[in-house]
Amino acid sequence: MTKEQFKKHLLQTIEGIVKGAEDKAVRFTVNPIKETNVTYNSTDDFIRLWMLNEKNIIGRFFTINEVSDFLSQPNYKFPLWIKVFLTESTAEKLIFELKISMRFRTPSQLKNVDTGHPPFVYEQ
């Protein structure tokens, strides 16, 4: 999976939640979730310390391109899973919260393959 395919999967997910989402201003917040009883590798630690720190994510709203760039790491590494929540919906804008795994893996290891657009899954 490439960064463009990752972005396409995110678009498919939000379009499945809100029809006509492309006609509105869409923004995303990113919320890394610390998982218990899992093993983090050195890549995960690097991303956690340099990318997923509070300065980069707290109070920040990402566009679709920004969030795709931010979550797509070198060597085709992506969050293992991403839970998508619709947090605000008006006539002009949509705001989604992305709760992400802090484990970054290759496309063959991603969760939520059954949705047709891994690693995304919509949660209410």
N, CA, C and O atoms as a GROMACS GRO file, in nm:
protein
  496
    1MET      N    1   0.085  -0.117   0.000
    1MET     CA    2   0.000   0.000   0.000
    1MET      C    3   0.090   0.124   0.000
    1MET      O    4   0.189   0.132   0.073
    2THR      N    5   0.053   0.219  -0.081
    2THR     CA    6   0.126   0.345  -0.090
    2THR      C    7   0.052   0.452  -0.009
    2THR      O    8  -0.057   0.428   0.041
    3LYS      N    9   0.114   0.568   0.002
    3LYS     CA   10   0.051   0.680   0.071
    3LYS      C   11  -0.080   0.719   0.002
    3LYS      O   12  -0.177   0.756   0.069
    4GLU      N   13  -0.084   0.712  -0.131
    4GLU     CA   14  -0.205   0.744  -0.206
    4GLU      C   15  -0.316   0.644  -0.178
    4GLU      O   16  -0.433   0.682  -0.165
    5GLN      N   17  -0.282   0.516  -0.169
    5GLN     CA   18  -0.382   0.414  -0.136
    5GLN      C   19  -0.432   0.431   0.008
    5GLN      O   20  -0.551   0.413   0.035
    6PHE      N   21  -0.342   0.467   0.098
    6PHE     CA   22  -0.379   0.495   0.237
    6PHE      C   23  -0.482   0.608   0.241
    6PHE      O   24  -0.582   0.599   0.312
    7LYS      N   25  -0.455   0.714   0.167
    7LYS     CA   26  -0.547   0.828   0.160
    7LYS      C   27  -0.682   0.784   0.100
    7LYS      O   28  -0.787   0.826   0.148
    8LYS      N   29  -0.677   0.702  -0.003
    8LYS     CA   30  -0.800   0.652  -0.066
    8LYS      C   31  -0.882   0.570   0.034
    8LYS      O   32  -1.005   0.582   0.037
    9HIS      N   33  -0.816   0.488   0.116
    9HIS     CA   34  -0.886   0.409   0.216
    9HIS      C   35  -0.951   0.499   0.321
    9HIS      O   36  -1.062   0.470   0.366
   10LEU      N   37  -0.884   0.606   0.359
   10LEU     CA   38  -0.943   0.700   0.454
   10LEU      C   39  -1.064   0.769   0.392
   10LEU      O   40  -1.167   0.785   0.458
   11LEU      N   41  -1.054   0.809   0.267
   11LEU     CA   42  -1.167   0.872   0.199
   11LEU      C   43  -1.286   0.776   0.188
   11LEU      O   44  -1.400   0.818   0.207
   12GLN      N   45  -1.260   0.649   0.159
   12GLN     CA   46  -1.367   0.550   0.152
   12GLN      C   47  -1.435   0.534   0.288
   12GLN      O   48  -1.557   0.519   0.295
   13THR      N   49  -1.357   0.539   0.393
   13THR     CA   50  -1.412   0.525   0.528
   13THR      C   51  -1.503   0.642   0.562
   13THR      O   52  -1.615   0.622   0.609
   14ILE      N   53  -1.456   0.765   0.539
   14ILE     CA   54  -1.539   0.880   0.575
   14ILE      C   55  -1.659   0.895   0.483
   14ILE      O   56  -1.764   0.944   0.526
   15GLU      N   57  -1.647   0.853   0.358
   15GLU     CA   58  -1.761   0.856   0.267
   15GLU      C   59  -1.866   0.753   0.310
   15GLU      O   60  -1.986   0.774   0.290
   16GLY      N   61  -1.822   0.643   0.368
   16GLY     CA   62  -1.914   0.543   0.421
   16GLY      C   63  -1.988   0.592   0.545
   16GLY      O   64  -2.097   0.544   0.575
   17ILE      N   65  -1.928   0.687   0.616
   17ILE     CA   66  -1.991   0.744   0.736
   17ILE      C   67  -2.087   0.856   0.699
   17ILE      O   68  -2.200   0.860   0.747
   18VAL      N   69  -2.040   0.947   0.613
   18VAL     CA   70  -2.119   1.065   0.574
   18VAL      C   71  -2.117   1.076   0.422
   18VAL      O   72  -2.014   1.105   0.362
   19LYS      N   73  -2.231   1.051   0.361
   19LYS     CA   74  -2.242   1.066   0.215
   19LYS      C   75  -2.223   1.212   0.178
   19LYS      O   76  -2.277   1.301   0.244
   20GLY      N   77  -2.146   1.238   0.072
   20GLY     CA   78  -2.121   1.374   0.028
   20GLY      C   79  -2.016   1.445   0.111
   20GLY      O   80  -2.010   1.568   0.112
   21ALA      N   81  -1.931   1.369   0.182
   21ALA     CA   82  -1.829   1.428   0.267
   21ALA      C   83  -1.730   1.513   0.188
   21ALA      O   84  -1.674   1.609   0.240
   22GLU      N   85  -1.709   1.478   0.060
   22GLU     CA   86  -1.611   1.553  -0.020
   22GLU      C   87  -1.658   1.695  -0.050
   22GLU      O   88  -1.578   1.779  -0.092
   23ASP      N   89  -1.786   1.723  -0.027
   23ASP     CA   90  -1.840   1.857  -0.051
   23ASP      C   91  -1.826   1.949   0.070
   23ASP      O   92  -1.862   2.066   0.063
   24LYS      N   93  -1.773   1.897   0.179
   24LYS     CA   94  -1.759   1.975   0.302
   24LYS      C   95  -1.612   1.990   0.338
   24LYS      O   96  -1.527   1.916   0.288
   25ALA      N   97  -1.584   2.086   0.426
   25ALA     CA   98  -1.449   2.100   0.481
   25ALA      C   99  -1.430   1.988   0.583
   25ALA      O  100  -1.498   1.984   0.685
   26VAL      N  101  -1.337   1.898   0.555
   26VAL     CA  102  -1.314   1.783   0.642
   26VAL      C  103  -1.182   1.803   0.715
   26VAL      O  104  -1.079   1.832   0.653
   27ARG      N  105  -1.186   1.786   0.847
   27ARG     CA  106  -1.066   1.799   0.930
   27ARG      C  107  -1.057   1.678   1.022
   27ARG      O  108  -1.157   1.613   1.052
   28PHE      N  109  -0.935   1.650   1.067
   28PHE     CA  110  -0.908   1.534   1.151
   28PHE      C  111  -0.825   1.574   1.272
   28PHE      O  112  -0.737   1.659   1.264
   29THR      N  113  -0.855   1.510   1.384
   29THR     CA  114  -0.767   1.515   1.500
   29THR      C  115  -0.706   1.376   1.514
   29THR      O  116  -0.769   1.276   1.477
   30VAL      N  117  -0.586   1.369   1.568
   30VAL     CA  118  -0.515   1.241   1.584
   30VAL      C  119  -0.494   1.217   1.732
   30VAL      O  120  -0.442   1.303   1.804
   31ASN      N  121  -0.534   1.098   1.778
   31ASN     CA  122  -0.523   1.062   1.918
   31ASN      C  123  -0.454   0.926   1.928
   31ASN      O  124  -0.520   0.823   1.911
   32PRO      N  125  -0.322   0.922   1.957
   32PRO     CA  126  -0.253   0.794   1.972
   32PRO      C  127  -0.298   0.722   2.098
   32PRO      O  128  -0.312   0.784   2.204
   33ILE      N  129  -0.321   0.594   2.088
   33ILE     CA  130  -0.367   0.512   2.199
   33ILE      C  131  -0.255   0.417   2.242
   33ILE      O  132  -0.205   0.338   2.162
   34LYS      N  133  -0.216   0.426   2.370
   34LYS     CA  134  -0.115   0.335   2.422
   34LYS      C  135  -0.182   0.202   2.452
   34LYS      O  136  -0.278   0.194   2.529
   35GLU      N  137  -0.130   0.098   2.392
   35GLU     CA  138  -0.186  -0.036   2.409
   35GLU      C  139  -0.109  -0.111   2.518
   35GLU      O  140   0.012  -0.094   2.533
   36THR      N  141  -0.181  -0.193   2.592
   36THR     CA  142  -0.116  -0.273   2.696
   36THR      C  143  -0.094  -0.414   2.644
   36THR      O  144  -0.164  -0.461   2.554
   37ASN      N  145   0.002  -0.480   2.701
   37ASN     CA  146   0.035  -0.618   2.667
   37ASN      C  147   0.071  -0.636   2.520
   37ASN      O  148   0.038  -0.739   2.460
   38VAL      N  149   0.138  -0.537   2.461
   38VAL     CA  150   0.187  -0.548   2.324
   38VAL      C  151   0.334  -0.511   2.323
   38VAL      O  152   0.385  -0.449   2.417
   39THR      N  153   0.401  -0.548   2.217
   39THR     CA  154   0.543  -0.519   2.204
   39THR      C  155   0.563  -0.407   2.102
   39THR      O  156   0.516  -0.415   1.989
   40TYR      N  157   0.633  -0.304   2.144
   40TYR     CA  158   0.670  -0.194   2.055
   40TYR      C  159   0.813  -0.217   2.009
   40TYR      O  160   0.897  -0.263   2.085
   41ASN      N  161   0.840  -0.184   1.882
   41ASN     CA  162   0.976  -0.199   1.832
   41ASN      C  163   1.043  -0.061   1.824
   41ASN      O  164   0.982   0.040   1.860
   42SER      N  165   1.165  -0.057   1.778
   42SER     CA  166   1.240   0.069   1.776
   42SER      C  167   1.177   0.171   1.681
   42SER      O  168   1.183   0.291   1.708
   43THR      N  169   1.118   0.126   1.572
   43THR     CA  170   1.049   0.218   1.481
   43THR      C  171   0.930   0.283   1.552
   43THR      O  172   0.909   0.403   1.538
   44ASP      N  173   0.854   0.204   1.626
   44ASP     CA  174   0.741   0.256   1.702
   44ASP      C  175   0.787   0.362   1.802
   44ASP      O  176   0.724   0.467   1.816
   45ASP      N  177   0.897   0.334   1.871
   45ASP     CA  178   0.949   0.429   1.969
   45ASP      C  179   0.994   0.559   1.902
   45ASP      O  180   0.968   0.667   1.954
   46PHE      N  181   1.059   0.548   1.789
   46PHE     CA  182   1.103   0.667   1.715
   46PHE      C  183   0.982   0.752   1.673
   46PHE      O  184   0.982   0.873   1.693
   47ILE      N  185   0.882   0.688   1.617
   47ILE     CA  186   0.763   0.761   1.573
   47ILE      C  187   0.690   0.823   1.692
   47ILE      O  188   0.644   0.937   1.684
   48ARG      N  189   0.682   0.750   1.802
   48ARG     CA  190   0.615   0.802   1.921
   48ARG      C  191   0.687   0.927   1.974
   48ARG      O  192   0.622   1.025   2.011
   49LEU      N  193   0.818   0.922   1.979
   49LEU     CA  194   0.894   1.033   2.035
   49LEU      C  195   0.904   1.153   1.942
   49LEU      O  196   0.900   1.267   1.989
   50TRP      N  197   0.916   1.131   1.812
   50TRP     CA  198   0.940   1.240   1.718
   50TRP      C  199   0.816   1.288   1.645
   50TRP      O  200   0.807   1.406   1.611
   51MET      N  201   0.721   1.200   1.620
   51MET     CA  202   0.603   1.239   1.542
   51MET      C  203   0.479   1.255   1.630
   51MET      O  204   0.406   1.354   1.616
   52LEU      N  205   0.455   1.162   1.718
   52LEU     CA  206   0.330   1.159   1.794
   52LEU      C  207   0.342   1.230   1.929
   52LEU      O  208   0.269   1.198   2.023
   53ASN      N  209   0.432   1.325   1.939
   53ASN     CA  210   0.445   1.399   2.064
   53ASN      C  211   0.337   1.507   2.072
   53ASN      O  212   0.276   1.543   1.971
   54GLU      N  213   0.313   1.556   2.192
   54GLU     CA  214   0.204   1.652   2.215
   54GLU      C  215   0.215   1.776   2.128
   54GLU      O  216   0.114   1.829   2.081
   55LYS      N  217   0.335   1.823   2.104
   55LYS     CA  218   0.355   1.944   2.025
   55LYS      C  219   0.301   1.928   1.882
   55LYS      O  220   0.254   2.024   1.822
   56ASN      N  221   0.309   1.808   1.830
   56ASN     CA  222   0.265   1.783   1.692
   56ASN      C  223   0.116   1.751   1.678
   56ASN      O  224   0.062   1.762   1.568
   57ILE      N  225   0.049   1.712   1.788
   57ILE     CA  226  -0.090   1.668   1.770
   57ILE      C  227  -0.193   1.738   1.857
   57ILE      O  228  -0.309   1.748   1.816
   58ILE      N  229  -0.156   1.786   1.974
   58ILE     CA  230  -0.254   1.848   2.064
   58ILE      C  231  -0.306   1.979   2.005
   58ILE      O  232  -0.229   2.069   1.972
   59GLY      N  233  -0.438   1.986   1.991
   59GLY     CA  234  -0.501   2.108   1.939
   59GLY      C  235  -0.485   2.130   1.790
   59GLY      O  236  -0.517   2.238   1.740
   60ARG      N  237  -0.438   2.031   1.719
   60ARG     CA  238  -0.412   2.045   1.575
   60ARG      C  239  -0.521   1.977   1.494
   60ARG      O  240  -0.564   1.865   1.525
   61PHE      N  241  -0.566   2.046   1.391
   61PHE     CA  242  -0.662   1.991   1.297
   61PHE      C  243  -0.591   1.968   1.164
   61PHE      O  244  -0.531   2.061   1.108
   62PHE      N  245  -0.598   1.845   1.113
   62PHE     CA  246  -0.531   1.807   0.989
   62PHE      C  247  -0.630   1.804   0.874
   62PHE      O  248  -0.747   1.768   0.893
   63THR      N  249  -0.585   1.841   0.756
   63THR     CA  250  -0.662   1.819   0.634
   63THR      C  251  -0.640   1.673   0.592
   63THR      O  252  -0.559   1.603   0.653
   64ILE      N  253  -0.711   1.629   0.490
   64ILE     CA  254  -0.695   1.492   0.442
   64ILE      C  255  -0.552   1.466   0.395
   64ILE      O  256  -0.496   1.360   0.422
   65ASN      N  257  -0.494   1.562   0.324
   65ASN     CA  258  -0.356   1.544   0.275
   65ASN      C  259  -0.257   1.546   0.390
   65ASN      O  260  -0.162   1.467   0.392
   66GLU      N  261  -0.277   1.636   0.486
   66GLU     CA  262  -0.186   1.645   0.600
   66GLU      C  263  -0.189   1.519   0.684
   66GLU      O  264  -0.083   1.469   0.724
   67VAL      N  265  -0.308   1.466   0.712
   67VAL     CA  266  -0.316   1.347   0.796
   67VAL      C  267  -0.260   1.225   0.722
   67VAL      O  268  -0.201   1.138   0.784
   68SER      N  269  -0.279   1.218   0.591
   68SER     CA  270  -0.222   1.107   0.513
   68SER      C  271  -0.070   1.113   0.515
   68SER      O  272  -0.004   1.010   0.533
   69ASP      N  273  -0.015   1.232   0.498
   69ASP     CA  274   0.131   1.248   0.504
   69ASP      C  275   0.184   1.218   0.643
   69ASP      O  276   0.287   1.152   0.658
   70PHE      N  277   0.114   1.265   0.744
   70PHE     CA  278   0.158   1.251   0.883
   70PHE      C  279   0.161   1.105   0.926
   70PHE      O  280   0.253   1.063   0.996
   71LEU      N  281   0.061   1.027   0.887
   71LEU     CA  282   0.051   0.888   0.932
   71LEU      C  283   0.118   0.787   0.840
   71LEU      O  284   0.131   0.670   0.876
   72SER      N  285   0.161   0.830   0.722
   72SER     CA  286   0.233   0.741   0.630
   72SER      C  287   0.382   0.758   0.655
   72SER      O  288   0.439   0.863   0.628
   73GLN      N  289   0.443   0.654   0.706
   73GLN     CA  290   0.585   0.662   0.742
   73GLN      C  291   0.671   0.598   0.633
   73GLN      O  292   0.621   0.521   0.550
   74PRO      N  293   0.801   0.629   0.632
   74PRO     CA  294   0.890   0.568   0.533
   74PRO      C  295   0.885   0.415   0.537
   74PRO      O  296   0.847   0.356   0.637
   75ASN      N  297   0.923   0.355   0.428
   75ASN     CA  298   0.925   0.209   0.413
   75ASN      C  299   0.785   0.149   0.425
   75ASN      O  300   0.769   0.036   0.471
   76TYR      N  301   0.684   0.226   0.384
   76TYR     CA  302   0.546   0.179   0.382
   76TYR      C  303   0.499   0.127   0.518
   76TYR      O  304   0.448   0.016   0.529
   77LYS      N  305   0.518   0.208   0.620
   77LYS     CA  306   0.471   0.175   0.755
   77LYS      C  307   0.351   0.264   0.788
   77LYS      O  308   0.353   0.385   0.763
   78PHE      N  309   0.247   0.202   0.843
   78PHE     CA  310   0.123   0.271   0.876
   78PHE      C  311   0.077   0.224   1.014
   78PHE      O  312   0.120   0.118   1.060
   79PRO      N  313  -0.009   0.302   1.082
   79PRO     CA  314  -0.062   0.254   1.210
   79PRO      C  315  -0.131   0.119   1.192
   79PRO      O  316  -0.201   0.096   1.093
   80LEU      N  317  -0.109   0.029   1.287
   80LEU     CA  318  -0.164  -0.106   1.279
   80LEU      C  319  -0.316  -0.103   1.265
   80LEU      O  320  -0.372  -0.184   1.191
   81TRP      N  321  -0.382  -0.013   1.336
   81TRP     CA  322  -0.527   0.006   1.324
   81TRP      C  323  -0.559   0.152   1.347
   81TRP      O  324  -0.486   0.222   1.416
   82ILE      N  325  -0.670   0.198   1.289
   82ILE     CA  326  -0.717   0.334   1.307
   82ILE      C  327  -0.868   0.329   1.323
   82ILE      O  328  -0.940   0.282   1.235
   83LYS      N  329  -0.916   0.378   1.437
   83LYS     CA  330  -1.060   0.386   1.463
   83LYS      C  331  -1.104   0.529   1.432
   83LYS      O  332  -1.047   0.626   1.482
   84VAL      N  333  -1.207   0.540   1.349
   84VAL     CA  334  -1.255   0.670   1.302
   84VAL      C  335  -1.386   0.704   1.374
   84VAL      O  336  -1.480   0.625   1.375
   85PHE      N  337  -1.390   0.822   1.434
   85PHE     CA  338  -1.509   0.870   1.505
   85PHE      C  339  -1.550   1.004   1.446
   85PHE      O  340  -1.465   1.092   1.428
   86LEU      N  341  -1.678   1.022   1.417
   86LEU     CA  342  -1.730   1.151   1.375
   86LEU      C  343  -1.759   1.231   1.501
   86LEU      O  344  -1.844   1.193   1.581
   87THR      N  345  -1.687   1.343   1.519
   87THR     CA  346  -1.703   1.421   1.642
   87THR      C  347  -1.785   1.548   1.621
   87THR      O  348  -1.844   1.600   1.716
   88GLU      N  349  -1.790   1.599   1.497
   88GLU     CA  350  -1.869   1.720   1.471
   88GLU      C  351  -1.915   1.719   1.326
   88GLU      O  352  -1.838   1.686   1.235
   89SER      N  353  -2.040   1.755   1.306
   89SER     CA  354  -2.095   1.760   1.171
   89SER      C  355  -2.186   1.881   1.160
   89SER      O  356  -2.285   1.893   1.233
   90THR      N  357  -2.152   1.971   1.068
   90THR     CA  358  -2.238   2.085   1.038
   90THR      C  359  -2.260   2.087   0.888
   90THR      O  360  -2.209   2.001   0.815
   91ALA      N  361  -2.336   2.185   0.840
   91ALA     CA  362  -2.361   2.196   0.697
   91ALA      C  363  -2.234   2.225   0.619
   91ALA      O  364  -2.223   2.190   0.502
   92GLU      N  365  -2.136   2.289   0.684
   92GLU     CA  366  -2.013   2.328   0.614
   92GLU      C  367  -1.893   2.239   0.641
   92GLU      O  368  -1.804   2.228   0.556
   93LYS      N  369  -1.889   2.174   0.760
   93LYS     CA  370  -1.767   2.101   0.795
   93LYS      C  371  -1.796   1.971   0.867
   93LYS      O  372  -1.902   1.950   0.926
   94LEU      N  373  -1.696   1.885   0.861
   94LEU     CA  374  -1.696   1.757   0.934
   94LEU      C  375  -1.564   1.747   1.009
   94LEU      O  376  -1.458   1.776   0.954
   95ILE      N  377  -1.570   1.705   1.133
   95ILE     CA  378  -1.449   1.681   1.210
   95ILE      C  379  -1.452   1.537   1.258
   95ILE      O  380  -1.548   1.492   1.320
   96PHE      N  381  -1.343   1.465   1.227
   96PHE     CA  382  -1.328   1.326   1.266
   96PHE      C  383  -1.212   1.313   1.362
   96PHE      O  384  -1.110   1.381   1.349
   97GLU      N  385  -1.229   1.224   1.460
   97GLU     CA  386  -1.118   1.189   1.548
   97GLU      C  387  -1.063   1.055   1.500
   97GLU      O  388  -1.139   0.960   1.477
   98LEU      N  389  -0.932   1.049   1.485
   98LEU     CA  390  -0.866   0.924   1.448
   98LEU      C  391  -0.792   0.873   1.570
   98LEU      O  392  -0.691   0.931   1.610
   99LYS      N  393  -0.841   0.765   1.630
   99LYS     CA  394  -0.769   0.699   1.738
   99LYS      C  395  -0.680   0.596   1.672
   99LYS      O  396  -0.728   0.505   1.605
  100ILE      N  397  -0.550   0.612   1.691
  100ILE     CA  398  -0.456   0.528   1.618
  100ILE      C  399  -0.370   0.442   1.711
  100ILE      O  400  -0.342   0.479   1.825
  101SER      N  401  -0.332   0.328   1.659
  101SER     CA  402  -0.235   0.244   1.725
  101SER      C  403  -0.099   0.313   1.718
  101SER      O  404  -0.069   0.381   1.619
  102MET      N  405  -0.018   0.296   1.821
  102MET     CA  406   0.117   0.352   1.819
  102MET      C  407   0.217   0.249   1.767
  102MET      O  408   0.338   0.267   1.777
  103ARG      N  409   0.164   0.140   1.711
  103ARG     CA  410   0.249   0.040   1.645
  103ARG      C  411   0.234   0.060   1.495
  103ARG      O  412   0.123   0.056   1.443
  104PHE      N  413   0.344   0.082   1.427
  104PHE     CA  414   0.344   0.105   1.283
  104PHE      C  415   0.398  -0.019   1.214
  104PHE      O  416   0.507  -0.067   1.245
  105ARG      N  417   0.318  -0.070   1.117
  105ARG     CA  418   0.353  -0.195   1.051
  105ARG      C  419   0.336  -0.184   0.900
  105ARG      O  420   0.283  -0.085   0.848
  106THR      N  421   0.382  -0.288   0.831
  106THR     CA  422   0.370  -0.292   0.685
  106THR      C  423   0.226  -0.326   0.648
  106THR      O  424   0.151  -0.377   0.731
  107PRO      N  425   0.185  -0.298   0.524
  107PRO     CA  426   0.046  -0.322   0.483
  107PRO      C  427  -0.003  -0.466   0.505
  107PRO      O  428  -0.121  -0.486   0.535
  108SER      N  429   0.083  -0.564   0.491
  108SER     CA  430   0.038  -0.704   0.508
  108SER      C  431   0.003  -0.736   0.653
  108SER      O  432  -0.062  -0.837   0.679
  109GLN      N  433   0.045  -0.652   0.748
  109GLN     CA  434   0.019  -0.677   0.890
  109GLN      C  435  -0.096  -0.594   0.946
  109GLN      O  436  -0.131  -0.610   1.062
  110LEU      N  437  -0.154  -0.507   0.867
  110LEU     CA  438  -0.256  -0.414   0.917
  110LEU      C  439  -0.385  -0.486   0.955
  110LEU      O  440  -0.420  -0.589   0.897
  111LYS      N  441  -0.454  -0.431   1.053
  111LYS     CA  442  -0.583  -0.484   1.099
  111LYS      C  443  -0.697  -0.426   1.014
  111LYS      O  444  -0.675  -0.336   0.932
  112ASN      N  445  -0.816  -0.477   1.034
  112ASN     CA  446  -0.939  -0.431   0.969
  112ASN      C  447  -0.939  -0.453   0.818
  112ASN      O  448  -0.996  -0.373   0.744
  113VAL      N  449  -0.877  -0.559   0.773
  113VAL     CA  450  -0.876  -0.594   0.631
  113VAL      C  451  -1.017  -0.624   0.584
  113VAL      O  452  -1.051  -0.599   0.468
  114ASP      N  453  -1.100  -0.677   0.674
  114ASP     CA  454  -1.237  -0.714   0.638
  114ASP      C  455  -1.323  -0.593   0.598
  114ASP      O  456  -1.426  -0.612   0.535
  115THR      N  457  -1.282  -0.471   0.634
  115THR     CA  458  -1.360  -0.352   0.597
  115THR      C  459  -1.341  -0.317   0.450
  115THR      O  460  -1.422  -0.244   0.392
  116GLY      N  461  -1.236  -0.371   0.389
  116GLY     CA  462  -1.205  -0.338   0.250
  116GLY      C  463  -1.117  -0.216   0.237
  116GLY      O  464  -1.073  -0.182   0.126
  117HIS      N  465  -1.090  -0.150   0.348
  117HIS     CA  466  -1.001  -0.033   0.346
  117HIS      C  467  -0.919  -0.028   0.476
  117HIS      O  468  -0.936   0.061   0.559
  118PRO      N  469  -0.829  -0.128   0.490
  118PRO     CA  470  -0.746  -0.133   0.610
  118PRO      C  471  -0.655  -0.010   0.617
  118PRO      O  472  -0.619   0.044   0.513
  119PRO      N  473  -0.618   0.035   0.733
  119PRO     CA  474  -0.641  -0.014   0.869
  119PRO      C  475  -0.760   0.052   0.936
  119PRO      O  476  -0.772   0.047   1.059
  120PHE      N  477  -0.849   0.115   0.858
  120PHE     CA  478  -0.957   0.197   0.912
  120PHE      C  479  -1.080   0.116   0.948
  120PHE      O  480  -1.117   0.020   0.880
  121VAL      N  481  -1.145   0.157   1.058
  121VAL     CA  482  -1.274   0.103   1.098
  121VAL      C  483  -1.351   0.217   1.164
  121VAL      O  484  -1.295   0.294   1.242
  122TYR      N  485  -1.481   0.226   1.132
  122TYR     CA  486  -1.566   0.330   1.189
  122TYR      C  487  -1.620   0.283   1.322
  122TYR      O  488  -1.672   0.171   1.333
  123GLU      N  489  -1.610   0.367   1.423
  123GLU     CA  490  -1.663   0.336   1.556
  123GLU      C  491  -1.761   0.446   1.594
  123GLU      O  492  -1.737   0.564   1.565
  124GLN      N  493  -1.870   0.410   1.658
  124GLN     CA  494  -1.968   0.510   1.700
  124GLN      C  495  -1.951   0.545   1.845
  124GLN      O  496  -2.026   0.628   1.897
   0.00000   0.00000   0.00000
